[in-house]
């Protein structure tokens, strides 16, 4: 044996002498780390994955014998899964160089199961027979691919026709004309980021990032802003977001003001929001309940609440479908943002492709009360002109109490605290 070979062996191994005269040879540490015991653990080899992994066993069995359980497992049908797979495959398919890579199909299955179950990566590692470090990389890259391939097709196109379609749905389904969306924020629980202090600590008592979203009348998100620190209020997040800035400077291609309903006052197209957001000419919020409200203002608050609850329901559907939101997400803020992005576009992707029926509007329009048919020529001026914003809200209030009244609103407004 050459001297250089002996020197290399001495660097790789060390001899430990025991009191009983025996000697133990063990691997030396290299750079503060032990040499790897396995390149791939036996339970994670390709043969074990094919024999006992969930992808080639349980999932295939559900796909062929129990589609209902398959849908429960991935939150989508097999047809929709393969449609999504074809979209993201180019970005997540790996080349075979030394060893056979994890297929794009398994990568997508792991990611969807992680999002839909909220299980830990360790748990998925055992179920799919894939190392947990590989699981982490699969989820990160696949979430990014899902967002990149779906974001341009599942969100609203910024043109007058699209905004008018949303407004028509709100009027037909939820009795709020000239409404182009309901807006609200949701706190996504995360583990405390390192050295972040209280930046991400919210009023609910946990660390979070903010998901600010606008949705249409069919529970689809039309615009989102993801990643604001949890300590910020919804109104503050909106003001600093790209969405808020574009509404403020009037850069969205919104339709010009038109009559509310068929014969009501002329008013701009507006968002509906709760008390956390400012009252502007493009955003309606309820009358403050701190004072004594008359019946007309209570009617307005009820009608606005009826339209605004769609965003609450959309968040409810999002959380019920993707159980990753049921507890803090243990990942970096960058990774959490990608996870939220993926779930948001998947939410829209599923609704738009599975054609889930929307509850029909049971509104009875006979025998409505009418008080006035006056018209307001509201200038759709952007910005926070308080006087014009109040004028817009008063226009909607009079319409809801007059030509646009619905039969059930009187009992609702009187029997609830609006």
C-alpha positions, -999 to 999 in steps of 0.1 A, spaced: 0 0 0 13 34 -9 21 59 17 -5 84 3 -32 57 6 -23 50 42 -25 88 49 -60 89 33 -72 60 54 -58 76 86 -78 107 78 -110 87 72 -109 65 102 -99 68 138 -90 40 162 -105 41 197 -88 18 223 -111 3 249 -101 -7 285 -106 -44 278 -80 -44 251 -103 -42 221 -101 -15 195 -130 2 177 -126 18 143 -151 46 134 -154 72 106 -137 105 112 -157 137 110 -152 159 79 -158 196 83 -177 191 116 -201 166 99 -202 128 100 -198 110 66 -232 99 52 -242 65 64 -265 60 34 -267 77 0 -303 66 -1 -319 49 29 -331 13 21 -367 22 29 -366 51 4 -351 32 -26 -370 31 -59 -379 -6 -55 -394 0 -20 -412 31 -33 -428 11 -61 -437 -18 -38 -451 1 -8 -452 39 -15 -486 56 -16 -483 67 -52 -482 33 -68 -505 16 -43 -531 35 -23 -536 63 -48 -539 40 -78 -564 19 -59 -585 49 -51 -583 62 -87 -597 29 -101 -620 18 -73 -631 48 -52 -630 82 -69 -648 99 -40 -619 90 -17 -594 101 -43 -612 135 -44 -610 137 -6 -573 128 -7 -563 155 -33 -593 178 -32 -598 173 -69 -609 147 -94 -584 124 -113 -593 142 -145 -584 176 -130 -553 162 -114 -539 150 -148 -549 183 -164 -529 202 -138 -500 177 -142 -497 184 -179 -495 222 -171 -467 219 -145 -448 189 -158 -423 210 -179 -411 228 -147 -410 198 -123 -398 169 -145 -362 161 -137 -337 144 -160 -322 110 -153 -284 115 -148 -271 91 -122 -302 77 -105 -338 76 -115 -354 109 -103 -387 113 -85 -413 116 -113 -434 147 -119 -465 128 -110 -452 119 -75 -440 154 -70 -474 168 -77 -491 142 -55 -468 150 -26 -475 187 -29 -513 184 -32 -514 160 -2 -492 183 18 -516 212 11 -548 193 15 -539 174 47 -516 197 66 -495 167 75 -458 172 83 -431 165 57 -418 137 79 -452 120 78 -454 124 40 -419 110 38 -429 77 52 -462 75 32 -446 82 -2 -412 65 6 -393 97 -2 -367 114 20 -380 143 40 -354 167 25 -365 157 -9 -401 162 1 -393 198 11 -376 206 -22 -405 190 -41 -431 211 -24 -412 243 -28 -406 239 -65 -440 225 -73 -459 253 -55 -438 278 -75 -447 260 -108 -484 258 -99 -484 296 -93 -465 304 -125 -487 283 -148 -521 292 -133 -519 329 -123 -524 342 -158 -555 321 -164 -575 320 -131 -575 357 -122 -596 384 -137 -586 401 -169 -584 439 -164 -610 451 -189 -644 467 -188 -662 435 -199 -648 414 -171 -657 440 -144 -692 443 -158 -696 405 -157 -687 405 -120 -710 434 -112 -739 416 -130 -733 384 -109 -733 405 -77 -766 421 -87 -782 388 -98 -770 366 -70 -766 390 -40 -787 421 -48 -758 446 -48 -755 464 -82 -723 481 -94 -702 459 -71 -670 446 -86 -658 426 -56 -657 420 -19 -624 426 -1 -610 414 32 -578 401 47 -569 367 63 -541 359 87 -520 329 77 -504 313 108 -466 308 106 -438 299 130 -420 330 143 -394 340 117 -358 344 132 -349 378 145 -383 392 135 -393 405 169 -430 414 169 -432 423 132 -453 392 124 -472 391 157 -509 399 152 -537 409 175 -550 373 175 -519 362 195 -499 344 169 -474 351 141 -488 354 106 -485 369 72 -515 386 56 -535 374 26 -554 403 12 -580 392 -14 -608 404 -36 -634 379 -48 -662 378 -73 -698 367 -66 -689 330 -73 -662 327 -45 -632 330 -69 -604 353 -60 -599 381 -86 -569 399 -70 -546 389 -41 -517 405 -22 -497 380 -2 -469 384 24 -476 415 44 -465 412 81 -492 401 105 -490 432 127 -504 454 99 -541 461 98 -562 452 67 -566 489 58 -528 494 61 -520 464 40 -545 476 13 -530 511 13 -495 498 7 -504 470 -17 -503 472 -55 -541 467 -55 -547 497 -33 -523 519 -52 -540 511 -85 -574 518 -72 -562 551 -57 -546 564 -89 -574 550 -111 -552 527 -132 -577 498 -134 -598 497 -165 -631 501 -146 -663 509 -165 -676 545 -162 -703 552 -137 -738 538 -146 -772 536 -131 -776 515 -100 -799 487 -111 -821 495 -140 -835 529 -129 -816 539 -98 -790 567 -92 -758 569 -113 -729 557 -92 -694 543 -98 -684 507 -95 -673 499 -60 -658 472 -37 -676 462 -5 -656 460 27 -659 460 65 -650 487 90 -613 480 87 -611 497 53 -616 534 44 -647 548 29 -639 560 -6 -656 565 -40 -644 531 -50 -650 513 -17 -682 511 4 -681 503 41 -710 501 65 -723 530 86 -706 530 120 -727 512 146 -714 533 175 -744 556 172 -781 550 168 -788 540 132 -821 546 116 -838 519 95 -825 532 62 -789 530 74 -795 495 88 -809 484 55 -777 496 37 -755 478 63 -775 446 58 -774 447 20 -736 455 21 -731 427 46 -750 403 24 -726 410 -5 -695 412 16 -699 378 32 -688 362 -1 -652 369 7 -657 354 42 -672 323 25 -643 322 0 -618 322 28 -638 295 45 -638 273 14 -600 279 10 -593 268 46 -617 238 45 -602 225 13 -565 231 21 -559 220 57 -524 234 57 -541 265 71 -554 247 102 -522 252 121 -490 273 119 -469 265 88 -434 256 97 -414 271 69 -396 303 60 -417 333 51 -406 329 14 -418 293 14 -450 302 31 -457 328 5 -453 302 -23 -476 278 -4 -503 305 -1 -499 314 -38 -504 278 -48 -535 273 -27 -551 305 -40 -547 296 -77 -557 260 -70 -588 273 -53 -598 292 -85 -587 264 -107 -609 239 -90 -640 262 -89 -637 272 -125 -632 236 -138 -655 216 -116 -684 240 -121 -697 238 -86 -733 252 -86 -738 286 -69 -769 288 -47 -797 305 -66 -810 338 -54 -844 333 -37 -850 370 -36 -887 380 -40 -890 413 -58 -927 417 -57 -944 443 -35 -912 463 -29 -913 497 -13 -904 527 -33 -894 560 -18 -876 580 -45 -863 578 -80 -839 607 -79 -805 605 -97 -771 614 -85 -744 622 -111 -714 608 -91 -680 616 -105 -659 584 -103 -631 604 -89 -603 583 -74 -588 592 -41 -603 597 -7 -626 626 -12 -647 621 19 -677 642 7 -680 624 -26 -676 590 -9 -704 599 15 -726 610 -14 -720 576 -31 -730 557 0 -761 578 4 -770 571 -32 -769 533 -25 -787 538 7 -817 555 -9 -817 530 -37 -818 501 -13 -847 517 6 -865 526 -26 -864 512 -61 -839 485 -51 -856 472 -20 -862 435 -15 -890 420 6 -869 402 32 -845 431 40 -869 448 65 -871 418 88 -834 411 86 -825 447 94 -848 449 124 -840 415 139 -802 418 136 -776 442 148 -766 460 116 
